Amino acid sequence: MTTATSVDPKAVVAYYRTASTGELIQRADALCRSVHGDKVWLRGLVEFSNFCGMDCQYCGIRHSNSKVERYRLTPEQIIDLTVQGHEAGLRTFVLQGGEDPWFTADRVAQLLDSIKTRTKGEVAITLSLGIRPRETFRLWKNAGADRYLMRFETSDPDLHARLRCGVSLERRLEALDDLRDLGWEVGSGFMVGLPGETEETRIRNALLCYEKHFDMVGIGPFIPHPETPLAQAPQQPLELALRATALVRLLLPLANMPATTAAGSLDKQGREKMMAAGANVLMPNITPEDVKKNYLLYPNKICLDESGFECINCLDIRTHLVQKTIDYARGDSPSWRSGQSE
Ligand code: SF4
């Protein structure tokens, strides 16, 4: 059905439909270990701005949530965080923000150049800055960025347009295709448990990840935020996200997949459960403690009171609980390295 190099998606989906969650997870875990070993890559996450011009219905920092205390780190602060992270041994940084117009194409390009210089070209930089023009993606790639994350969130075109201010799924996929054409290591993913989503949507979400050969796939449970239009939506169990993680792992053996903070926020052992279901990445949040409490896409987010550097010790213990070991190296996705995704 699935080996590291050959996947029969129809057989995988047929298996998924009938397998118990325990069986599914066991198989995904075995496959993950056969490809990635017991390693879990560490990424230093910097949430540098919670300003956003978009109004996604599920998101706690959406433009129209006037209760959010907005913040924006300066480029110098962002550079200092990556230098500090580099000294602590981290070799990948994820720079994530809302769709904040202050961070123009040129400002981000200058930032990338400074980070690469100050960290001696030894780190990979992942950007997560939403849909931008193809020429901007080209500029940032040339300025030294390595990877881009842009989750499509749902493969249902109507649901996508409804939840994301009318932006079409097609436009998002076009931007992901632009990134692929320009040589980026491309990450995407989806939310699990959105109101209006069905089991068939979740299967289509996973198959879309397979069809697009994403190098990285992030899957997080939907957690209703009280200051959004979806405040009253029901909370679905983490099990749905674990099943989706295992399904994607079986479809994309070579992809890097984070054990998401949202999973750890919904369930105290959520990240361990994700790692046991095929995830192989953790992202300690190194955003300064005085502002990271304001980057709440969903409520009850964990790890807000301690520095990301302190979190690494905790993550080390958590990975050992599932017989895995954290690794500080760049950890490029094997699919991108091998050109399988071309
Ligand atoms: S999901 Fe992203 S683009 Fe949408 S409102 Fe939140 S931060 Fe902005």
Boltz pocket constraint, residues with backbone or C-beta under 6 A from the ligand:
constraints:
  - pocket:
      binder: B
      contacts: [[A, 52], [A, 53], [A, 54], [A, 55], [A, 56], [A, 59], [A, 60], [A, 61], [A, 62], [A, 63], [A, 97], [A, 98], [A, 99], [A, 130], [A, 297]]
      max_distance: 6.0
